[in-house]
């Protein structure tokens, strides 16, 4: 059986993306996609759980139960769309919601209740993909470069895939050799800033950023963040890039217009991505963008400007895959790799001691 469902809820905390994928003879096909938004209360709780707080063990467990029910809704939507039944699916692969990522301390935490999801769906569930890589000395992230190579790699060509979710990461696909790492903030700071000032969850097509102007001094201060200069392998998340991090840098710019800050944050994301691409993917003539950032016109323009005219910047739609489907497809692929007992990590990316089968099984 070659049908798998992948579920991904990322750093943006907006909801769960699902993809139903078929794996056959090396081919990867998407049969259906679905999106289930998080209700405001759950989103607020997941945001609060990013930091230590009162009674957080019980609160996390309750949030995990809610997550499992939203995951189950997404699974059902995919089955309905494809006119399939639970018994047609080999496994559901679910990332969970990251609330801590501290590989330097030897752990990562994805809130989830895969046992409940298996009970609700009646399908085998594979979860907890990052822990084994961390146990082997790796970062546990990013995990998508291995999938990017399987889906987008082309012999004889160097391609870069830039995933711009809450956090940005790149995959450099160079004729079978893959490198990749988290470059820094993607949408996470822009989302937090527009939420504070306009009550919106994100900047639609970068329209608010487009109304502002870059603040050079603020950009320079943020670019001095030590994470950007660290060598790969490296990974990051909300543990580092959050609204308080931004506020510390803004303290020196009390009169900054909010729209100018938003434009500067877009420039920060684009410039840190471009610098990473130029350092590690210099032979690439095209960069393909996936994740929510692919739908932000200003961010795409800023990335193109930072890379220069020699490099084509396009979304993964140019390769036949919608940008908002790629990460969910990646976890479907990781679920497939687990059931076949094939490695899901790339030590060249994560820094793990070797290839490892990733995940844990919760039978139906």
C-alpha positions as CSV (number, residue, x, y, z in Angstrom):
1,X,0.0,0.0,0.0
2,X,1.5,3.3,-1.1
3,X,-0.9,6.0,0.1
4,X,0.2,8.2,3.0
5,X,-1.2,11.3,4.7
6,X,1.2,14.0,5.9
7,X,0.2,16.6,8.5
8,X,2.1,19.8,9.3
9,X,1.4,22.6,11.7
10,X,4.4,25.0,11.6
11,X,5.9,27.9,13.4
12,X,3.3,30.3,12.0
13,X,0.7,28.6,14.3
14,X,-2.1,29.3,11.8
15,X,-3.5,25.8,11.3
16,X,-2.7,22.3,9.9
17,X,-1.8,21.6,6.3
18,X,-2.5,18.1,5.0
19,X,-1.5,16.2,1.9
20,X,-2.5,12.8,0.6
21,X,0.5,11.4,-1.3
22,X,1.1,8.3,-3.4
23,X,4.6,6.7,-3.6
24,X,5.2,4.3,-6.4
25,X,8.4,3.3,-8.2
26,X,10.2,6.5,-7.1
27,X,7.4,8.7,-8.2
28,X,5.7,11.1,-5.7
29,X,2.1,12.3,-6.5
30,X,-0.2,14.4,-4.5
31,X,-3.8,13.2,-4.7
32,X,-5.4,15.8,-2.3
33,X,-4.6,18.7,0.0
34,X,-6.5,20.2,2.8
35,X,-6.1,23.0,5.4
36,X,-7.8,23.3,8.8
37,X,-7.3,26.6,10.6
38,X,-6.8,26.7,14.4
39,X,-9.4,28.5,16.4
40,X,-8.2,31.7,18.1
41,X,-8.2,30.1,21.6
42,X,-6.0,27.1,20.5
43,X,-3.7,29.4,18.6
44,X,-3.3,31.6,21.7
45,X,-2.6,28.7,23.9
46,X,0.0,27.2,21.5
47,X,1.6,30.6,21.4
48,X,1.6,30.8,25.2
49,X,3.2,27.4,25.5
50,X,6.2,28.7,23.6
51,X,7.5,30.0,27.0
52,X,7.4,28.6,30.5
53,X,4.2,29.3,32.4
54,X,1.8,28.3,35.1
55,X,0.5,24.7,35.0
56,X,2.0,24.2,31.6
57,X,2.2,20.4,31.7
58,X,-1.6,20.1,32.0
59,X,-2.2,22.9,29.6
60,X,0.1,21.3,27.0
61,X,-1.7,17.9,27.4
62,X,-5.1,19.5,26.8
63,X,-3.8,21.5,23.8
64,X,-2.4,18.2,22.4
65,X,-5.8,16.7,22.6
66,X,-7.3,19.6,20.7
67,X,-4.6,19.4,18.1
68,X,-5.3,15.7,17.6
69,X,-8.9,16.5,16.9
70,X,-8.0,19.1,14.3
71,X,-5.5,16.7,12.7
72,X,-8.3,14.1,12.6
73,X,-10.6,16.7,10.8
74,X,-7.8,17.3,8.3
75,X,-7.4,13.6,7.7
76,X,-11.2,13.2,7.1
77,X,-11.2,16.1,4.7
78,X,-8.4,14.5,2.7
79,X,-10.3,11.1,2.6
80,X,-13.5,12.8,1.5
81,X,-11.7,14.8,-1.2
82,X,-10.1,11.6,-2.6
83,X,-13.2,9.4,-2.1
84,X,-11.1,7.0,0.0
85,X,-11.6,5.1,3.3
86,X,-9.3,4.9,6.3
87,X,-8.3,1.3,5.4
88,X,-6.9,2.7,2.1
89,X,-4.2,4.7,3.9
90,X,-1.0,3.0,5.0
91,X,-0.2,5.7,7.6
92,X,-0.7,9.2,8.8
93,X,2.6,11.0,9.5
94,X,2.2,14.0,11.8
95,X,4.8,16.5,12.8
96,X,3.0,17.9,15.9
97,X,3.4,21.5,17.0
98,X,6.9,22.6,18.1
99,X,6.9,24.4,21.4
100,X,10.6,24.0,22.3
101,X,13.6,23.3,20.1
102,X,16.8,23.1,22.0
103,X,19.1,20.6,20.2
104,X,22.1,22.2,22.0
105,X,20.6,20.8,25.2
106,X,19.7,17.5,23.6
107,X,15.9,17.8,23.2
108,X,13.1,19.0,21.1
109,X,9.4,19.1,22.0
110,X,6.5,18.7,19.6
111,X,3.1,18.9,21.3
112,X,0.9,16.0,19.9
113,X,-1.3,13.1,20.9
114,X,-0.6,10.6,18.2
115,X,-2.3,7.8,20.2
116,X,-5.6,9.8,20.2
117,X,-5.2,10.6,16.5
118,X,-4.8,6.8,15.7
119,X,-7.9,6.2,17.7
120,X,-9.9,8.9,16.0
121,X,-8.8,8.0,12.5
122,X,-8.4,4.2,12.6
123,X,-5.1,4.6,10.7
124,X,-1.6,3.9,11.8
125,X,0.1,7.1,13.0
126,X,3.8,7.9,12.7
127,X,5.0,10.8,14.9
128,X,8.0,12.2,16.7
129,X,10.4,12.5,13.7
130,X,13.0,14.8,15.2
131,X,14.0,13.0,18.4
132,X,16.0,10.2,16.9
133,X,18.2,12.6,14.9
134,X,18.9,14.6,18.0
135,X,19.7,11.4,20.0
136,X,22.3,10.8,17.3
137,X,23.9,14.2,17.9
138,X,22.0,16.1,15.2
139,X,19.9,19.2,15.2
140,X,16.7,17.3,14.4
141,X,16.0,20.0,11.8
142,X,15.5,20.9,9.1
143,X,14.1,17.5,7.9
144,X,12.7,18.7,4.6
145,X,16.0,18.9,2.6
146,X,16.0,15.1,2.1
147,X,12.5,15.3,0.7
148,X,13.4,18.3,-1.4
149,X,16.1,16.2,-3.0
150,X,13.7,13.4,-3.7
151,X,11.0,15.7,-5.2
152,X,13.0,18.5,-6.8
153,X,16.6,17.3,-7.3
154,X,17.7,17.1,-10.9
155,X,21.0,15.4,-12.0
156,X,23.6,17.8,-13.4
157,X,21.9,20.8,-11.9
158,X,22.3,22.8,-8.7
159,X,18.9,24.0,-7.3
160,X,18.1,25.8,-4.1
161,X,14.7,25.3,-2.4
162,X,13.9,28.0,0.2
163,X,11.2,27.1,2.6
164,X,9.8,30.3,4.2
165,X,7.4,29.4,7.0
166,X,7.6,31.0,10.4
167,X,11.3,30.1,10.2
168,X,13.2,30.0,6.9
169,X,15.5,27.2,5.8
170,X,17.3,26.3,2.6
171,X,18.1,23.1,0.8
172,X,21.0,23.2,-1.7
173,X,20.5,20.3,-4.1
174,X,23.8,19.9,-6.0
175,X,23.7,16.7,-8.2
176,X,23.1,14.3,-5.4
177,X,24.9,16.3,-2.7
178,X,22.5,18.0,-0.3
179,X,23.2,20.7,2.3
180,X,20.6,22.7,4.3
181,X,19.9,24.6,7.5
182,X,17.6,27.1,9.1
183,X,18.7,30.6,7.9
184,X,16.7,32.6,10.5
185,X,13.2,34.2,10.7
186,X,10.8,33.7,7.9
187,X,7.3,35.1,8.6
188,X,7.5,34.8,12.4
189,X,8.5,38.4,13.2
190,X,6.4,40.0,10.4
191,X,3.4,38.0,11.7
192,X,4.0,39.1,15.3
193,X,4.4,42.8,14.3
194,X,1.2,43.0,12.2
195,X,-0.7,41.2,14.9
196,X,0.4,43.8,17.5
197,X,-0.4,46.8,15.3
198,X,-3.4,45.7,13.1
199,X,-4.8,42.6,14.8
200,X,-4.2,40.6,11.6
201,X,-2.6,37.2,11.5
202,X,-0.3,37.9,8.6
203,X,0.6,40.6,6.0
204,X,-1.5,39.7,3.0
205,X,0.8,39.7,-0.1
206,X,3.2,42.0,1.9
207,X,0.8,45.0,1.4
208,X,1.7,46.6,4.7
209,X,5.4,46.1,4.2
210,X,5.1,47.6,0.7
211,X,3.8,50.9,2.3
212,X,6.9,51.3,4.4
213,X,10.6,52.0,3.9
214,X,13.6,50.1,5.2
215,X,15.3,51.4,8.4
216,X,19.0,50.8,7.7
217,X,20.2,51.1,11.3
218,X,17.6,48.7,12.6
219,X,18.4,46.2,9.9
220,X,22.1,46.4,10.7
221,X,21.4,45.8,14.4
222,X,19.3,42.7,13.7
223,X,21.9,41.3,11.3
224,X,24.4,41.4,14.1
225,X,22.5,38.5,15.8
226,X,25.2,35.8,16.4
227,X,23.0,33.0,15.0
228,X,23.4,34.3,11.4
229,X,27.2,33.9,11.6
230,X,27.1,30.3,13.1
231,X,28.3,27.6,10.7
232,X,25.9,24.8,9.6
233,X,24.5,22.5,10.7
234,X,22.2,24.7,12.7
235,X,18.5,25.1,13.4
236,X,16.4,27.7,15.2
237,X,12.8,28.6,16.1
238,X,10.7,30.8,18.4
239,X,13.1,30.0,21.2
240,X,15.3,32.7,19.6
241,X,13.2,34.8,17.1
242,X,10.2,36.2,18.9
243,X,8.6,39.5,19.6
244,X,10.8,40.3,22.6
245,X,13.9,39.8,20.4
246,X,12.4,42.4,18.0
247,X,11.5,44.8,20.9
248,X,15.1,44.7,22.2
249,X,16.4,45.9,18.8
250,X,13.6,48.5,18.5
251,X,14.5,50.1,21.8
252,X,17.1,52.2,19.9
253,X,14.5,53.3,17.4
254,X,11.5,54.6,19.4
255,X,10.2,56.8,16.6
256,X,10.2,54.1,14.0
257,X,7.0,54.0,12.0
258,X,5.3,50.5,12.2
259,X,5.1,50.1,8.5
260,X,8.8,50.9,8.2
261,X,9.6,48.2,10.8
262,X,7.5,45.7,8.7
263,X,9.4,46.5,5.6
264,X,12.7,46.1,7.4
265,X,11.6,42.7,8.7
266,X,10.8,41.6,5.2
267,X,14.3,42.8,4.2
268,X,15.8,40.9,7.1
269,X,14.2,37.6,6.0
270,X,15.2,38.1,2.4
271,X,18.8,39.2,3.1
272,X,19.6,36.4,5.5
273,X,18.2,33.9,3.0
274,X,20.2,35.4,0.2
275,X,23.4,35.5,2.2
276,X,23.0,31.8,3.0
277,X,22.2,30.9,-0.6
278,X,25.2,32.9,-1.9
279,X,27.5,31.2,0.6
280,X,26.3,27.6,0.1
281,X,24.5,27.5,-3.2
282,X,26.6,29.8,-5.3
283,X,26.3,27.5,-8.4
284,X,22.5,27.7,-8.5
285,X,20.8,29.6,-11.2
286,X,17.3,29.3,-9.7
287,X,15.8,29.4,-6.2
288,X,12.4,27.8,-5.7
289,X,10.4,29.1,-2.7
290,X,7.8,27.2,-0.8
291,X,5.8,27.9,2.4
292,X,3.6,30.9,3.2
293,X,6.4,33.3,2.2
294,X,6.0,32.3,-1.4
295,X,2.6,34.2,-1.4
296,X,4.2,37.4,-0.1
297,X,5.0,39.5,-3.2
298,X,7.1,42.0,-1.3
299,X,9.2,39.3,0.3
300,X,9.7,37.5,-3.1
301,X,10.8,40.8,-4.6
302,X,13.2,41.5,-1.8
303,X,14.7,38.1,-2.2
304,X,15.1,38.6,-5.9
305,X,16.8,41.9,-5.4
306,X,19.1,40.5,-2.7
307,X,20.2,37.7,-5.0
308,X,20.6,39.8,-8.1
309,X,19.4,39.4,-11.7
310,X,21.4,36.3,-12.5
311,X,19.3,34.1,-10.2
312,X,15.7,33.3,-11.0
313,X,13.4,33.4,-8.0
314,X,10.1,31.5,-8.4
315,X,7.7,29.5,-6.3
316,X,7.7,25.7,-6.4
317,X,4.6,26.0,-8.5
318,X,7.1,26.4,-11.4
319,X,8.1,22.8,-10.6
320,X,4.5,21.6,-10.5
321,X,4.0,21.7,-6.7
322,X,1.9,24.3,-4.8
323,X,4.1,26.1,-2.2
324,X,1.6,25.4,0.6
325,X,1.7,21.7,0.0
326,X,5.4,20.9,0.2
327,X,5.9,20.5,3.9
328,X,2.8,18.3,4.4
329,X,4.1,16.2,1.5
330,X,7.4,16.0,3.2
331,X,5.9,14.4,6.3
332,X,3.9,12.0,4.2
333,X,7.3,11.0,2.6
334,X,8.9,10.7,6.1
335,X,6.0,8.4,7.1
336,X,6.6,6.3,4.0
337,X,10.4,6.1,4.8
338,X,9.6,5.0,8.3
339,X,7.3,2.2,7.2
340,X,9.9,1.0,4.8
341,X,12.6,1.3,7.5
342,X,14.6,3.8,5.4
343,X,16.5,6.7,6.8
344,X,14.7,10.0,6.9
345,X,17.5,12.3,7.9
346,X,20.5,13.6,6.1
347,X,23.6,13.8,8.4
348,X,25.1,16.4,6.0
349,X,22.2,18.6,6.9
350,X,21.5,17.9,10.6
351,X,24.9,16.9,11.8
352,X,23.8,13.5,13.1
353,X,26.3,10.7,13.5
354,X,24.7,8.8,10.7
355,X,21.5,7.8,8.8
356,X,18.6,7.1,11.1
357,X,15.0,5.8,10.6
358,X,12.9,8.7,12.1
359,X,9.6,8.4,13.9
360,X,7.6,6.3,16.3
361,X,4.6,4.1,15.4
362,X,1.1,4.3,17.0
363,X,-0.8,1.4,15.5
364,X,-4.5,1.9,14.7
